[in-house]
Amino acid sequence: MPDETADGDAETRALDELARARERLLAEPPHQVVVNHAIGLYELGALHLTASPADLGAAALAIDAMACLVEGLSGRLGPDEDTLRDALANIRLAFVQIKGSAGD
């Protein structure tokens, strides 16, 4: 028979951690959370571009998603916006170069 007390304690700890994570997220400025997601998409695109072989379809999806955030929210991303625009331009260039070298 499972130990219901241990299960209940684990569930309580998980709910407490979830509440703390929620509080941390709410304490962040919203633009910073969006910037963090854009960076994550950049990193995802870069991973797919540097895979062997490169997964151009997956990289394109991540790059396009990043572009939706960066270009779609122009003027609303705070002090990191210029850095994100530069990163987007760089990863687009890398995509074109890798696609060209792959002969696609």
Helices and strands as residue ranges (DSSP letters): H 4-27, H 30-50, H 56-72, G 78-80, H 81-102
